[in-house]
């Protein structure tokens, strides 16, 4: 009986992982193809503005995160209608609150970045938070049960529609765009909103599970907030340590340089993000189920998962470290050539990032959210200091290098915390990091980035 359960979990995890990776891979191919088209229809400044907008909205989402979806995955009652309806109600409230904050704060961001158009753009894009609030909890239930096939198809198909609409709008109006940002940006905005709307409807009508309605159960509220209290802090810090850095970076880079960095950063993370999505959508629920039923098997599962993630992500990072400039020169036109050297530098940083990120999901599954929060806090402090020092001594180029160096700087702290909770795997980490340090030293020395 126990062997059958183990086999069933393994089968569901593998099947779910295949769907997640295949869906993500196809989505990234489409994203690359659409970027190739859009970079020829739009000006770089449009992408820089959209990067600011998306970062602001993502920050508000993460900084208001009370762990609704992770609670559904992790909690023993995560399959019950009362729990799910309460979670859905909280999600709707969160969506409206995010929109109100966006509406109020839009003039501030417009003034802060000296981009008046943000006053209008941010509230319109912010409507997407309201739409997302109505997403069915069937999405989280599919994640909990490791049944990601239909959920992945929904994300893929809605993304395709969003891309088609964006390209169509950009093509229709390309001859009237005399300003590099004014009209062009709306193609990106409307395409995103339509995609959000389609995903919301599909989540209700194309997935099996509990049909949501407004609900409010005190026990469910207590369980969600009990688990989500640390999630709230951790998500806020995760944003500040990750995407939130763009808000600070945008202060030290021109909009054009921010667009270049965004394109290079997106490319450098394309394969590694697939591993992180796999960790969140497949390994986290798998870890949680193993810890609930067979905690003695956790170490073996973690080792297997990390070897796969480090191997896959490391190969991608090495490719960009050695061939990033040739790759970017091949796919983008002359206006975007500066992204090539950025991609090589960010690839060097990704060599350390794959080691740190391969632990993703295990702390949450073990209930060690406070430990994850400490790691994010340490990363933020080091990140801000690195950006300030890099900018002070080397200007915009120093900022790019500091962003690549973050995971190298934070790894010792990460190793210490993981060792404290009995999860540090030095025999995997140290050999790979030693090899990566040698590669980084010789490649960066010959890059002559600072002249």
Residue pairs with C-beta under 8 A, 6 or more apart in sequence:
2 294
5 293
6 294
9 146
9 286
9 289
9 290
12 145
12 146
12 147
13 146
13 282
13 283
13 286
15 146
15 149
16 146
16 147
16 148
16 149
16 281
16 282
17 278
17 282
19 148
19 149
19 152
20 148
20 152
20 277
20 278
20 281
20 282
21 274
21 278
22 152
23 148
23 152
23 153
23 155
23 156
24 273
24 274
24 277
24 278
25 274
26 156
27 155
27 156
27 159
28 270
28 274
30 159
30 160
30 163
31 163
31 266
32 270
32 331
34 163
34 166
34 167
35 263
36 331
36 332
37 167
37 170
38 47
38 166
38 167
38 170
38 187
38 188
39 47
39 332
39 333
39 335
39 336
40 333
41 167
41 170
41 171
41 174
41 184
41 187
42 170
42 177
42 184
42 187
42 188
43 177
43 180
43 181
43 184
44 180
44 255
44 256
44 259
44 260
44 335
44 336
45 180
45 181
45 255
45 256
45 259
46 180
46 181
46 184
46 185
46 188
46 259
47 259
47 262
47 263
48 255
48 256
48 258
48 259
48 262
49 115
49 117
49 118
49 121
49 181
49 185
49 255
50 185
50 188
50 189
51 246
51 250
51 258
51 259
51 262
52 109
52 113
52 115
52 118
52 246
52 247
52 250
52 258
53 118
53 121
53 122
53 125
54 125
54 243
55 243
55 244
55 246
55 247
55 250
56 102
56 109
56 122
56 247
57 98
57 102
57 122
57 125
57 126
57 128
57 129
58 239
58 243
59 239
59 240
59 243
59 244
59 247
60 98
60 101
60 102
60 129
61 98
61 129
61 132
62 235
62 236
62 238
62 239
62 243
63 235
63 236
63 239
64 94
64 97
64 98
64 232
65 228
65 231
65 232
65 235
65 236
66 90
66 94
66 224
66 225
66 228
66 229
66 231
66 232
67 224
67 227
67 228
67 231
67 232
67 235
68 87
68 90
68 91
68 94
68 140
68 224
68 228
69 87
69 139
69 140
69 143
70 227
70 228
70 231
70 284
70 364
71 78
71 87
71 223
71 224
71 227
71 228
71 231
72 78
72 83
72 84
72 87
72 137
72 140
72 141
72 143
72 144
73 140
73 143
73 144
73 284
73 285
73 288
74 227
74 288
74 364
74 365
75 83
75 223
75 224
75 227
76 292
77 83
77 220
77 223
78 84
78 140
78 141
78 144
79 141
79 144
81 210
81 215
82 215
82 217
82 220
83 217
83 220
83 223
84 137
84 141
84 210
84 212
85 137
85 210
85 212
85 213
85 214
85 215
85 217
86 215
86 216
86 217
86 220
86 221
86 224
87 137
87 140
87 220
87 224
88 136
88 137
88 212
88 213
88 214
88 215
89 214
89 215
89 216
90 221
90 224
91 133
91 134
91 135
91 137
92 133
92 134
92 214
93 133
94 133
95 129
95 130
95 131
95 132
95 133
95 134
96 129
96 130
96 133
98 126
98 129
98 130
98 133
99 123
99 126
99 127
99 129
99 130
102 122
102 123
102 125
102 126
102 129
103 122
103 123
103 126
105 122
106 118
106 119
106 120
106 121
106 122
106 123
106 126
107 119
109 115
109 118
109 122
110 116
110 117
110 118
110 119
110 122
113 250
113 251
115 181
115 255
117 181
117 182
117 185
121 185
121 189
124 189
124 193
125 189
125 192
125 193
127 193
128 192
128 193
128 196
131 193
131 196
131 197
131 200
132 196
132 200
134 200
135 199
135 200
135 203
136 200
136 203
136 204
136 207
136 209
136 212
137 209
137 210
137 212
138 151
138 203
138 204
138 207
138 208
138 209
138 210
138 212
139 151
139 203
139 207
141 207
141 209
141 210
142 148
142 150
142 151
142 207
142 209
143 151
143 281
143 285
144 285
145 285
146 282
146 285
146 286
148 281
148 282
150 206
150 207
150 208
151 203
151 207
154 199
154 202
154 203
154 206
154 207
155 199
157 198
157 202
158 195
158 198
158 199
158 202
159 195
161 194
161 195
161 198
162 191
162 192
162 194
162 195
162 198
163 191
165 190
165 191
165 194
165 195
166 187
166 188
166 190
166 191
166 192
167 187
167 191
169 186
169 187
169 190
169 191
170 184
170 187
173 183
173 184
173 187
176 183
177 183
177 184
204 211
204 212
227 369
230 369
230 370
230 373
231 369
233 373
234 369
234 372
234 373
234 376
237 373
237 376
237 377
237 379
237 380
238 376
240 376
240 380
241 376
241 379
241 380
241 383
245 383
245 387
245 403
246 258
246 262
248 384
248 387
249 258
249 261
249 387
249 399
249 403
250 258
252 387
252 391
252 396
252 399
253 261
253 396
253 399
254 396
257 338
257 396
260 336
260 338
260 339
260 342
261 339
261 342
261 400
261 403
263 328
263 332
263 336
263 339
264 324
264 328
264 339
264 340
264 342
264 343
264 346
265 342
265 346
265 403
267 320
267 324
267 327
267 328
267 339
267 343
268 317
268 320
268 324
268 343
268 346
268 347
268 349
268 350
269 350
270 316
271 312
271 313
271 315
271 316
272 313
272 316
272 317
272 350
272 353
272 354
272 357
274 312
275 309
275 312
275 313
275 354
275 357
275 358
276 357
276 360
278 309
279 305
279 309
279 357
279 358
279 360
279 361
280 360
280 361
283 305
283 360
283 361
283 362
284 360
284 361
284 364
284 365
286 301
287 298
287 301
287 302
287 361
287 362
287 365
287 366
288 364
288 365
290 297
290 298
290 301
290 365
291 298
291 365
291 366
298 362
298 366
302 362
302 423
302 425
303 425
303 428
305 358
306 358
306 359
306 425
306 428
307 428
309 354
309 357
309 358
310 354
310 355
310 358
310 428
310 432
313 350
313 353
313 354
313 357
313 358
314 351
314 354
314 432
314 436
316 350
317 347
317 348
317 350
317 351
317 353
317 354
317 436
318 347
318 351
318 439
319 327
319 347
320 327
320 343
320 344
320 346
320 347
320 350
321 344
321 347
321 348
321 350
321 351
321 439
321 440
321 443
322 344
322 347
322 443
324 340
324 341
324 342
324 343
324 344
324 346
324 347
325 340
325 341
325 343
325 344
326 340
327 340
327 343
328 336
328 337
328 339
328 340
328 343
329 337
329 340
332 339
341 447
341 449
342 400
344 443
344 447
345 400
345 401
345 404
345 444
345 447
345 449
346 400
346 403
346 404
348 404
348 436
348 439
348 440
348 443
348 444
349 403
349 404
349 405
349 406
349 407
349 408
350 407
351 433
351 436
351 439
351 440
352 407
352 408
352 411
352 433
352 436
353 407
355 407
355 411
355 428
355 429
355 432
355 433
356 407
356 410
356 411
356 414
359 414
359 418
359 423
362 423
363 369
363 371
363 372
363 421
363 423
364 372
366 421
366 423
368 421
371 417
371 420
371 421
374 417
375 410
375 413
375 414
375 417
378 410
378 413
378 414
379 406
379 410
379 413
382 406
382 409
382 410
382 413
383 402
383 403
383 406
386 402
386 403
386 405
386 406
386 409
387 399
387 402
387 403
389 398
389 402
390 398
390 399
390 400
390 401
390 402
391 398
391 399
391 402
392 398
394 401
394 450
397 449
397 450
401 449
411 429
411 433
415 424
415 426
415 429
418 424
418 425
